[in-house]
Amino acid sequence: MAKRILVIDDDEDILSILDILFAEEGYEVVLQNTGTTADQVKLIGPDLILLDVRIVGFSKTGDEICAEIKRELELNDIPVLLVSAEHDVHQRASTCGANGYVNKPFDINKLLEKVKEFIT
């Protein structure tokens, strides 16, 4: 069964690129162009979450969503990678309990390597 990646980003172009990239690698991809809640994550059941920090039109930032996910016992084992152009993304990732981060703009090969560190 294919590993499932949940990608949350308000940039439709990034969602399209990542959808194609991960599908070609054999992953099942779930895309969301708005934020999410821990309850929605439970329903999706991802093996990894890529989460943008700034999500236009959503009441929480990506790091706030990450912290919410990590507080849930049944979700805190799911790796979360913050994806952002924010200069302090490393600090945000550490504070919210993310398993790592990827700087935007990102190199596709490096992003794939990072994903493969957490799911195979």
trRosetta pair geometry for C-beta under 8 A, 3 or more apart (Angstrom, degrees):
i j d omega theta_ij theta_ji phi_ij phi_ji
2 26 5.8 -151 -123 157 107 74
2 27 5.8 145 175 -144 108 28
2 28 4.4 123 102 -27 122 92
3 27 5.4 -45 76 -125 83 87
3 28 7.0 -167 91 26 32 83
3 47 4.3 -75 -165 46 93 157
3 48 7.1 38 157 4 117 103
3 119 4.7 143 -178 167 159 134
3 120 7.7 129 -38 70 150 24
4 27 7.1 136 -111 -178 20 87
4 28 4.5 -32 -101 77 73 107
4 29 7.7 172 -155 -81 60 19
4 30 6.3 27 -177 -9 104 109
4 44 7.2 -170 144 156 138 87
4 45 6.5 63 63 102 150 75
4 46 4.8 -124 110 -127 99 58
4 47 5.2 124 52 2 65 89
4 48 7.8 177 95 32 51 67
5 22 5.4 -102 46 -158 143 155
5 27 5.1 22 -2 162 113 139
5 28 7.2 161 20 80 66 53
5 29 5.5 -19 66 -111 95 66
5 30 7.1 -174 90 28 45 72
5 46 6.2 62 -138 -157 18 114
5 47 6.8 -50 -71 59 54 85
5 48 5.0 -19 -115 71 80 98
5 49 7.6 159 -164 -93 61 27
5 50 6.5 25 177 -4 107 103
5 115 7.0 -10 -106 -149 140 128
5 119 7.6 -156 -76 44 94 154
6 30 4.8 -23 -107 72 69 108
6 32 7.0 7 -175 5 92 111
6 36 7.7 -39 167 3 135 168
6 41 6.9 -134 29 -126 176 83
6 44 5.5 72 -87 134 129 149
6 46 3.8 -92 -14 -66 105 154
6 48 7.3 -170 29 93 70 48
6 49 4.7 -17 69 -112 104 77
6 50 7.2 -173 92 30 53 65
7 15 6.2 154 113 -123 125 73
7 18 5.1 148 -124 113 165 145
7 19 7.4 -128 41 -65 147 69
7 22 7.7 -170 -40 -3 131 151
7 29 6.4 -4 2 -165 116 98
7 30 7.1 166 22 82 68 52
7 31 5.3 -18 67 -111 101 66
7 32 7.2 173 89 29 53 67
7 49 7.9 169 -81 -160 30 52
7 50 4.7 -4 -115 62 72 111
8 32 4.7 -14 -109 71 77 105
8 33 8.0 179 -155 -88 55 13
8 34 7.7 -56 -157 86 95 26
8 35 6.6 60 -177 -122 133 38
8 36 5.9 -109 -102 -4 142 113
8 49 7.0 4 3 -172 108 97
8 50 7.0 179 28 91 64 60
8 51 5.0 10 57 -119 112 66
8 52 6.1 -127 108 18 72 84
8 55 6.9 -28 151 -96 101 135
8 62 7.1 160 99 -116 117 101
8 65 7.4 -86 102 110 162 162
9 14 4.9 -70 124 91 153 128
9 15 5.6 -169 67 -62 106 85
9 18 7.7 107 19 14 140 145
9 32 8.0 121 24 81 46 60
9 33 6.9 -33 86 -121 51 56
9 50 7.4 -23 -39 118 108 100
9 51 8.0 177 -63 -153 70 26
9 52 4.1 107 -112 -33 72 130
9 55 7.5 -138 -140 -104 27 88
9 83 6.8 -39 -86 79 117 130
10 33 5.6 84 -126 -178 44 74
10 34 6.8 57 -96 -90 87 45
10 52 6.4 -120 7 78 76 157
10 54 7.5 -75 24 115 126 69
10 55 5.0 143 -37 -148 114 60
10 56 4.7 150 161 32 167 87
10 57 6.9 139 -124 31 136 101
10 58 7.7 -149 -71 -4 121 110
11 14 4.1 59 92 11 113 111
11 15 6.7 171 93 -13 59 84
11 33 8.0 -157 39 -137 21 93
11 52 7.4 143 10 -94 96 156
12 15 5.4 -53 -148 37 36 115
12 16 6.3 39 154 -22 68 103
12 33 6.2 3 -82 -113 74 136
13 16 5.8 -53 -150 34 31 112
13 17 6.4 29 154 -17 65 106
14 17 5.8 -55 -147 37 32 110
14 18 6.1 24 159 -12 67 111
14 52 7.9 103 94 -74 154 127
15 18 6.1 -62 -144 43 26 105
15 19 6.1 34 156 -28 64 108
15 31 4.8 89 -164 -155 113 129
15 33 6.1 -57 -48 -82 156 91
16 19 5.7 -52 -147 30 27 116
16 20 6.7 22 158 -13 62 105
17 20 6.1 -61 -156 38 29 106
17 21 6.1 26 152 -18 67 114
17 108 7.7 -111 162 -100 117 116
18 21 5.4 -54 -137 41 34 114
18 22 5.8 23 168 -10 70 110
18 29 7.0 163 128 -146 85 140
18 31 7.6 141 83 -100 107 106
18 50 7.1 -134 -159 73 155 156
19 22 6.6 -62 -141 42 19 99
19 23 6.1 18 160 -18 59 115
19 29 5.1 168 -129 112 63 154
19 31 5.8 -31 -78 -56 112 134
20 23 5.9 -61 -143 39 24 110
20 24 6.3 25 159 -20 63 109
21 24 6.1 -63 -156 34 24 109
21 25 6.7 13 152 -11 61 110
21 108 6.1 -140 -121 -156 143 114
21 111 7.8 29 144 93 155 126
21 112 7.1 -127 168 -74 117 106
22 25 5.5 -59 -149 41 38 110
22 27 4.2 -56 173 61 96 124
22 29 4.7 118 87 -75 128 120
22 115 7.6 -124 -107 -178 103 170
23 26 7.8 73 -180 -53 31 12
23 27 6.7 -91 -81 64 30 70
23 29 5.7 -75 -58 1 83 124
25 112 6.6 179 -84 -137 152 115
27 119 7.9 83 -109 106 119 136
30 44 5.4 179 109 -156 171 123
30 46 6.5 -120 37 -83 125 108
32 35 7.7 1 133 149 126 3
32 36 5.8 52 116 -57 169 113
34 55 6.4 104 -156 171 42 121
34 57 6.4 -70 -120 95 102 108
34 58 5.2 145 -172 -70 81 116
35 55 4.8 130 -59 104 88 159
35 58 3.4 129 -6 -170 116 154
35 59 7.3 -105 41 41 153 61
35 60 5.6 130 -155 59 161 92
35 62 7.6 -150 -112 -86 96 57
35 65 5.6 -157 -158 -74 105 139
36 40 4.5 -122 -168 78 98 133
36 41 6.0 107 134 -53 130 84
36 65 6.3 83 60 -154 71 134
37 40 4.8 99 53 5 75 99
37 41 7.2 -134 98 -5 42 86
37 65 7.8 -114 -101 -135 30 94
37 68 7.1 -76 -154 134 57 147
38 41 5.5 -53 -151 34 36 115
38 42 6.6 44 149 -25 65 99
38 68 5.1 -131 -46 142 108 99
38 69 5.5 174 -104 -96 87 53
38 71 7.6 -76 -85 64 151 89
38 72 4.7 147 -165 -38 137 145
38 75 6.0 -139 -154 4 96 162
39 42 5.6 -47 -154 27 35 116
39 43 6.9 33 150 -17 63 102
40 43 5.7 -53 -155 34 38 112
40 44 6.4 32 150 -16 68 107
41 44 5.7 -58 -147 40 34 109
41 45 8.0 125 159 -53 55 25
41 46 6.8 -66 -159 18 83 103
41 49 7.1 -24 -131 -82 122 140
41 69 5.8 29 24 -115 172 109
41 72 8.0 155 74 51 126 154
41 75 5.8 62 110 -126 129 138
41 78 7.4 -165 169 57 125 165
42 45 7.1 22 177 -66 32 66
42 72 7.6 -109 -64 159 108 155
42 74 6.7 49 -114 100 106 124
42 75 6.6 -89 -75 -69 78 113
46 49 5.5 108 91 -68 148 77
46 78 6.2 83 85 -156 85 134
47 78 7.1 -163 -167 -136 20 88
47 79 7.8 11 146 33 58 95
47 119 4.9 90 132 -110 120 142
48 78 6.9 180 -99 -178 27 83
48 79 5.0 -17 -121 71 81 101
48 80 7.8 165 -167 -86 59 31
48 81 7.1 12 179 1 103 104
48 115 6.3 116 132 -149 166 84
48 118 5.4 113 -105 106 123 127
48 119 5.0 -110 -35 -17 125 131
49 66 8.0 177 100 -106 132 80
49 69 7.1 -79 30 -161 163 172
49 78 6.1 59 -9 141 105 116
49 79 7.2 -175 29 97 69 54
49 80 4.7 -14 68 -113 108 74
49 81 7.1 178 91 28 57 64
50 81 5.3 -19 -111 70 65 101
50 83 5.4 29 180 -22 93 129
50 102 7.5 -18 -142 26 104 131
50 115 7.7 -36 -65 -94 116 107
51 62 4.4 151 147 -161 99 112
51 65 6.2 -155 -160 84 140 122
51 66 5.9 170 82 -67 159 99
51 80 5.9 -5 6 -168 128 100
51 81 7.0 156 23 79 76 47
51 82 5.6 -45 77 -107 90 54
51 83 6.6 157 72 17 34 84
51 98 7.6 -135 51 -112 121 124
52 55 5.7 123 87 -72 109 82
52 62 5.2 -158 96 -67 41 143
52 82 7.8 80 -141 -164 12 66
52 83 5.4 -46 -90 74 55 93
52 84 6.4 119 -159 -81 57 76
53 61 5.8 2 178 177 67 103
53 62 4.1 -108 -110 40 31 122
53 63 5.9 15 -132 -26 89 90
53 82 5.7 47 -65 -170 92 112
53 83 7.4 -151 -16 75 77 43
53 84 3.7 19 3 -91 120 137
53 86 5.3 -50 71 -6 160 133
53 89 6.4 -127 -42 -113 145 93
53 92 6.1 38 -119 128 130 163
54 61 6.6 -29 -94 -136 44 91
54 62 7.1 -52 -15 -6 24 107
54 84 6.9 107 1 -130 84 105
54 86 7.2 139 -28 -52 106 111
55 58 4.2 -7 110 33 115 127
55 60 7.6 17 50 84 122 60
55 61 7.0 156 19 -138 89 38
55 62 6.1 121 -25 -55 106 84
55 65 8.0 37 3 -16 144 139
60 64 4.0 -127 -170 89 104 129
60 65 5.3 127 115 -53 128 81
60 68 7.6 -2 -178 -14 164 136
61 64 4.8 99 52 5 73 102
61 65 7.2 -136 98 -3 40 86
62 65 5.5 -52 -148 37 36 112
62 66 6.2 42 151 -24 67 104
62 82 5.8 127 125 -132 127 93
62 83 7.9 -106 -176 45 168 64
62 84 7.1 -164 51 -65 145 118
62 92 8.0 64 84 151 94 134
63 66 5.2 -45 -144 33 37 119
63 67 6.5 41 154 -21 64 100
63 82 6.5 11 -80 -105 80 139
63 92 4.4 -103 -83 -179 145 104
63 93 7.4 -113 -110 -74 104 36
63 95 6.7 33 -176 80 131 104
63 96 4.1 -156 -168 -45 82 146
63 98 7.4 -79 -121 -32 76 120
64 67 5.8 -49 -149 33 32 112
64 68 6.6 36 150 -20 62 104
64 96 7.3 -107 -65 -115 20 128
65 68 5.6 -54 -153 35 33 115
65 69 6.4 34 150 -20 66 104
66 69 5.7 -56 -150 35 31 111
66 70 6.2 24 156 -15 67 110
66 80 5.0 153 -133 141 100 154
66 82 6.5 -45 -59 -71 152 101
66 93 7.8 -74 150 -128 170 53
66 96 4.0 70 92 143 118 134
66 97 6.4 180 144 62 99 80
66 98 5.1 -30 -167 -69 148 92
67 70 5.8 -58 -143 41 30 109
67 71 6.5 36 154 -26 64 105
67 95 7.8 -36 -77 125 117 77
67 96 4.3 -101 -57 -147 85 85
67 97 6.2 113 -108 21 58 108
68 71 5.9 -54 -152 28 29 113
68 72 7.3 28 152 -21 60 102
69 72 6.1 -59 -163 26 35 110
69 75 4.9 -108 -172 134 75 134
69 76 7.2 147 136 -89 67 53
69 78 6.9 -77 167 66 122 117
69 80 6.2 124 85 -65 143 144
70 75 7.3 -107 -81 105 23 96
70 76 4.9 72 -154 -121 52 90
70 80 7.1 -94 -59 13 99 140
70 96 6.8 145 11 155 139 71
70 97 3.8 117 -164 93 172 144
70 98 7.8 -109 -54 -65 135 40
71 76 7.3 158 18 -75 7 113
72 75 4.0 38 85 28 115 112
72 76 6.2 178 75 -39 56 82
73 76 6.2 -42 -133 8 23 112
75 78 5.4 -42 -172 14 67 118
76 97 7.6 -45 -145 150 98 141
79 99 4.2 -57 -148 27 83 159
79 100 7.5 4 -175 18 108 98
79 118 3.9 -89 45 -163 174 142
79 119 7.1 -146 35 -36 133 91
80 96 7.9 -81 102 115 140 112
80 97 7.6 58 50 104 127 77
80 98 4.7 -99 98 -129 98 76
80 99 5.7 131 50 9 54 90
81 93 7.9 -6 -152 -127 45 125
81 98 6.5 104 -116 -179 22 115
81 99 6.4 -55 -70 68 65 89
81 100 5.0 -18 -114 78 88 87
81 101 6.1 155 -169 -103 72 27
81 102 5.8 39 161 -10 120 100
81 114 6.4 103 -126 142 154 122
81 115 7.5 -95 -1 -88 156 66
81 118 7.4 -148 -44 -5 113 154
82 89 5.7 -170 112 -169 123 99
82 92 6.1 -167 169 103 174 109
82 93 4.7 -140 23 -87 127 94
82 96 7.5 99 -58 54 131 133
82 98 4.9 -49 -20 -117 99 171
82 100 7.7 -154 28 106 71 42
82 101 4.4 -20 65 -113 91 93
82 102 7.4 -172 92 28 49 63
83 101 7.1 171 -78 -163 34 68
83 102 4.8 -10 -109 65 79 100
83 104 6.2 75 166 -48 82 101
83 106 7.0 -57 -148 -35 105 141
84 89 4.3 173 68 -101 115 125
84 92 7.3 9 35 60 158 146
84 101 7.0 -42 29 -164 94 115
84 103 7.1 -46 77 -127 54 46
84 104 6.0 -95 151 8 14 106
85 89 7.8 139 66 -46 7 130
85 103 7.0 76 -109 -172 43 72
85 104 4.1 -65 -61 74 82 103
85 105 7.3 21 -93 -37 106 50
86 89 4.7 128 72 -60 93 83
86 92 6.6 39 94 -6 144 144
88 91 4.4 -38 179 39 94 118
88 92 5.8 101 118 -26 86 94
89 92 5.4 -53 -143 39 36 114
89 93 6.1 41 156 -24 68 104
89 101 4.8 160 143 177 107 150
89 103 6.3 167 48 -95 149 71
90 93 5.8 -52 -148 33 28 113
90 94 6.5 28 153 -17 62 107
90 101 5.9 -143 -91 42 50 145
91 94 5.7 -56 -149 37 32 111
91 95 6.2 30 155 -19 66 110
92 95 5.8 -58 -145 38 29 111
92 96 6.2 8 165 -4 66 112
92 98 7.6 31 118 8 72 132
92 101 7.5 97 72 -92 91 144
93 96 6.6 -67 -142 44 23 96
93 98 3.9 -80 -154 61 78 126
93 99 8.0 -73 -177 55 109 24
93 100 6.4 -10 -176 168 145 14
93 101 4.1 -115 -58 -47 149 117
94 98 7.5 -56 -45 46 23 86
98 101 6.3 71 112 -63 143 83
99 118 6.3 93 118 -101 149 134
100 114 6.3 -159 119 -167 146 112
100 117 7.6 53 -14 80 163 139
100 118 7.7 -143 18 -51 127 127
102 106 5.1 19 160 -104 112 139
102 110 7.5 150 -138 117 106 99
102 111 5.6 57 -146 -110 152 84
102 114 5.7 177 -80 64 112 170
103 106 6.3 149 82 -85 53 80
106 110 6.5 -134 -178 75 89 106
106 111 4.9 73 147 -60 134 115
107 110 4.1 65 75 14 105 111
107 111 6.7 -177 84 -14 51 84
108 111 5.6 -54 -148 34 31 114
108 112 6.4 32 154 -19 65 104
109 112 5.7 -52 -150 35 32 112
109 113 6.5 36 151 -20 64 104
110 113 5.5 -49 -148 34 35 115
110 114 6.4 39 152 -22 65 103
111 114 5.7 -54 -151 34 32 112
111 115 6.4 32 151 -19 65 105
112 115 5.7 -53 -147 36 33 112
112 116 6.2 29 155 -17 66 109
113 116 5.8 -60 -147 40 29 109
113 117 6.8 44 149 -34 62 96
114 117 5.7 -42 -160 13 34 118
114 118 7.6 11 152 -2 59 103
115 118 6.4 -76 -167 42 36 98
115 119 6.5 -38 165 44 76 95
116 119 6.9 -83 -123 71 33 57
116 120 6.3 63 -161 -96 75 67
